[in-house]
Amino acid sequence: MEKKNIYSYRITNIATTKFLFEDLQLDYFINLIKNKELAMAIDLAIDIKKDINQFSIIIKSIFTDKTEPKTVVEHIGKTSFEINGLSEAYNNTNDSFTLPDDLLMTLVNLAYTHCRALLSAELSSTIYKNELFLPILTPDLLLRKIKDLEIKKEKKIP
C-alpha cells in the first residue's frame, strides 16, 4: 500500500506587493462602468522556497479602459504558506513539486480570497470603492490555472 503524505500548513504572510491606480474623473469612470468598457485580467504565479517550506501564491489583477490603452487599476497580492512536508513533494528529476489537488485548491482559494480583500481595502479611499471587485470564481477554475503553471522551485513573480 502506497504511503499518502499528510501536509499541514499555516499562513505566514498576506500582503499587497503592488498597487497602482489612475485617478480618473468620476463621470469618466461612471461612463466606463455604464458602457461596460472596463476590462479585467487575472494572472497567477507561484514562488516556492523548498529550504524554508514556503509556498507563495501571487495574484495579479488589472482593470483596463477598453476605449484607450490605459491601466485603471493594477494590484498584486501575495499569500505565503509554510507547508510541513513540502520537501517530500519535491521531484529532483524534473525540479518540480507534486502536491495533492485538494491541498492546492485550498491554498489557491485562500490566496484568492485574501487578494479580493486586499484589493477592496486598497480601493477604499478611491472613486473605485464599491465599484471594482475581483469576482467570485469557482474553485476548479483557480485550480486549473495554478496547475497550468510549472511548479518549479523559485518561479519569478510577475
Backbone hydrogen bonds, N-H to C=O, Kabsch-Sander energy under -0.5 kcal/mol:
donor,donor_aa,acceptor,acceptor_aa,energy
5,N,3,K,-0.5
7,Y,5,N,-0.6
8,S,84,N,-0.9
10,R,82,E,-1.7
12,T,80,S,-2.8
13,N,80,S,-1.4
15,A,78,K,-2.4
17,T,15,A,-0.6
17,T,76,I,-2.7
18,K,76,I,-1.4
20,L,74,E,-2.6
22,E,72,V,-2.9
24,L,22,E,-1.8
29,F,25,Q,-2.3
30,I,26,L,-2.7
31,N,27,D,-2.2
32,L,28,Y,-1.9
33,I,29,F,-2.1
34,K,30,I,-2.9
35,N,31,N,-2.7
36,K,33,I,-1.3
37,E,32,L,-2.9
39,A,37,E,-0.5
39,A,64,T,-3.1
41,A,62,I,-2.2
43,D,60,K,-2.7
45,A,58,I,-2.2
47,D,56,S,-2.1
48,I,153,K,-0.8
49,K,54,Q,-2.9
50,K,48,I,-0.6
52,I,49,K,-1.3
53,N,50,K,-1.4
54,Q,49,K,-2.3
55,F,81,F,-2.5
56,S,47,D,-2.7
57,I,79,T,-2.6
58,I,45,A,-3.0
59,I,77,G,-2.8
60,K,43,D,-2.8
60,K,58,I,-0.5
61,S,75,H,-3.0
62,I,41,A,-2.4
63,F,73,V,-3.0
64,T,39,A,-2.5
64,T,62,I,-0.5
65,D,70,K,-2.7
66,K,37,E,-3.1
66,K,64,T,-0.6
70,K,65,D,-0.8
70,K,68,E,-2.2
72,V,63,F,-2.8
72,V,70,K,-0.5
73,V,63,F,-1.7
74,E,20,L,-2.7
75,H,61,S,-2.7
76,I,18,K,-2.6
77,G,59,I,-2.5
78,K,15,A,-3.1
79,T,57,I,-2.2
80,S,13,N,-2.8
81,F,55,F,-2.2
82,E,10,R,-2.9
83,I,53,N,-2.8
83,I,81,F,-0.6
84,N,8,S,-2.6
84,N,82,E,-0.6
86,L,83,I,-1.6
88,E,85,G,-0.8
89,A,85,G,-0.6
89,A,86,L,-1.4
90,Y,87,S,-1.1
91,N,96,S,-3.8
92,N,90,Y,-0.7
95,D,91,N,-0.7
96,S,91,N,-1.6
97,F,151,I,-1.6
98,T,89,A,-2.2
99,L,97,F,-0.5
104,L,100,P,-2.5
105,M,101,D,-2.9
106,T,102,D,-1.8
107,L,103,L,-2.5
108,V,104,L,-2.8
109,N,105,M,-2.1
110,L,106,T,-2.3
111,A,107,L,-2.5
112,Y,108,V,-2.4
113,T,109,N,-2.3
114,H,110,L,-2.5
115,C,111,A,-2.3
116,R,112,Y,-2.3
117,A,113,T,-2.0
118,L,114,H,-2.9
119,L,115,C,-2.6
120,S,116,R,-2.0
121,A,117,A,-2.4
122,E,118,L,-2.4
123,L,119,L,-2.3
124,S,120,S,-0.7
124,S,121,A,-0.7
125,S,122,E,-0.6
126,T,123,L,-2.3
129,K,123,L,-0.6
129,K,126,T,-1.3
131,E,128,Y,-2.1
132,L,128,Y,-2.2
133,F,131,E,-0.5
141,L,138,T,-1.0
142,L,138,T,-1.4
143,L,139,P,-2.3
144,R,140,D,-2.6
145,K,141,L,-2.0
146,I,142,L,-2.3
147,K,143,L,-2.5
148,D,144,R,-1.4
149,L,146,I,-0.8
151,I,149,L,-0.6
152,K,150,E,-1.9
153,K,95,D,-0.6
